[in-house]
Amino acid sequence: MEEPRKDLLMQVEGMTCEGCVKAVTKAVQRLDPSATVDVDLDHGRAHIVTNAQALEVAQALNAAGYEARAMTL
């Protein structure tokens, strides 16, 4: 049985440019290739729909060099 998809809102510190958007997207999609990632650079947030847990996503983003934490929707 497949995990239910989660709708996550992550606060991501350290994003400054389109390169950061690509790096964040790539980090999440390495964890879950089917994930959708919508990054809001102005507010330092990423809206992610994924099968992964919020902690796993935060850890992947932290490993990519960003400080990330889950926010409530």
C-alpha positions as a Markdown table, in Angstrom:
| # | Residue | x | y | z |
|---|---|---|---|---|
| 1 | Met | 0.0 | 0.0 | 0.0 |
| 2 | Glu | 1.4 | 3.4 | -1.0 |
| 3 | Glu | 1.9 | 6.1 | 1.6 |
| 4 | Pro | -0.8 | 8.9 | 1.4 |
| 5 | Arg | 0.6 | 12.1 | -0.1 |
| 6 | Lys | 1.3 | 14.9 | 2.3 |
| 7 | Asp | 0.8 | 18.6 | 1.7 |
| 8 | Leu | 3.7 | 20.3 | 3.4 |
| 9 | Leu | 4.7 | 23.9 | 3.9 |
| 10 | Met | 8.3 | 24.3 | 4.7 |
| 11 | Gln | 10.2 | 27.5 | 5.9 |
| 12 | Val | 13.5 | 27.4 | 4.0 |
| 13 | Glu | 16.3 | 29.8 | 5.1 |
| 14 | Gly | 19.1 | 30.6 | 2.8 |
| 15 | Met | 17.4 | 30.7 | -0.6 |
| 16 | Thr | 18.4 | 33.7 | -2.6 |
| 17 | Cys | 18.1 | 32.9 | -6.4 |
| 18 | Glu | 16.7 | 30.6 | -9.1 |
| 19 | Gly | 19.7 | 28.3 | -8.5 |
| 20 | Cys | 18.5 | 27.8 | -4.9 |
| 21 | Val | 15.0 | 27.0 | -6.2 |
| 22 | Lys | 16.5 | 24.3 | -8.5 |
| 23 | Ala | 18.7 | 22.9 | -5.6 |
| 24 | Val | 15.7 | 22.8 | -3.2 |
| 25 | Thr | 13.5 | 21.1 | -5.9 |
| 26 | Lys | 16.3 | 18.6 | -6.7 |
| 27 | Ala | 16.9 | 17.7 | -3.0 |
| 28 | Val | 13.2 | 17.0 | -2.5 |
| 29 | Gln | 12.8 | 15.0 | -5.7 |
| 30 | Arg | 15.9 | 12.9 | -4.9 |
| 31 | Leu | 13.9 | 11.8 | -1.8 |
| 32 | Asp | 10.6 | 11.4 | -3.7 |
| 33 | Pro | 10.8 | 11.6 | -7.5 |
| 34 | Ser | 7.0 | 12.1 | -7.7 |
| 35 | Ala | 7.0 | 15.1 | -5.4 |
| 36 | Thr | 5.8 | 18.5 | -6.6 |
| 37 | Val | 7.7 | 21.6 | -5.3 |
| 38 | Asp | 6.6 | 25.2 | -5.5 |
| 39 | Val | 9.2 | 27.6 | -4.1 |
| 40 | Asp | 8.3 | 31.1 | -2.9 |
| 41 | Leu | 11.7 | 32.9 | -2.8 |
| 42 | Asp | 10.2 | 36.2 | -1.5 |
| 43 | His | 8.8 | 34.5 | 1.6 |
| 44 | Gly | 11.5 | 31.7 | 1.9 |
| 45 | Arg | 8.9 | 29.0 | 1.7 |
| 46 | Ala | 8.4 | 25.8 | -0.2 |
| 47 | His | 5.0 | 24.1 | -0.8 |
| 48 | Ile | 5.6 | 20.4 | -1.3 |
| 49 | Val | 3.3 | 17.6 | -2.1 |
| 50 | Thr | 5.1 | 14.3 | -1.3 |
| 51 | Asn | 4.9 | 10.8 | 0.0 |
| 52 | Ala | 7.9 | 11.6 | 2.3 |
| 53 | Gln | 7.5 | 12.7 | 6.0 |
| 54 | Ala | 8.1 | 16.4 | 6.9 |
| 55 | Leu | 11.2 | 15.4 | 8.9 |
| 56 | Glu | 12.7 | 13.6 | 6.0 |
| 57 | Val | 12.1 | 16.6 | 3.7 |
| 58 | Ala | 13.6 | 19.0 | 6.3 |
| 59 | Gln | 16.7 | 16.7 | 6.7 |
| 60 | Ala | 17.1 | 16.5 | 2.9 |
| 61 | Leu | 17.0 | 20.3 | 2.6 |
| 62 | Asn | 19.4 | 20.7 | 5.5 |
| 63 | Ala | 21.8 | 18.3 | 3.8 |
| 64 | Ala | 21.5 | 20.5 | 0.7 |
| 65 | Gly | 22.7 | 23.5 | 2.7 |
| 66 | Tyr | 19.4 | 25.2 | 3.7 |
| 67 | Glu | 17.9 | 25.5 | 7.1 |
| 68 | Ala | 14.4 | 24.0 | 6.8 |
| 69 | Arg | 11.5 | 23.4 | 9.1 |
| 70 | Ala | 7.9 | 22.4 | 8.6 |
| 71 | Met | 5.1 | 25.0 | 9.1 |
| 72 | Thr | 1.4 | 24.3 | 9.6 |
| 73 | Leu | -0.9 | 24.9 | 6.7 |
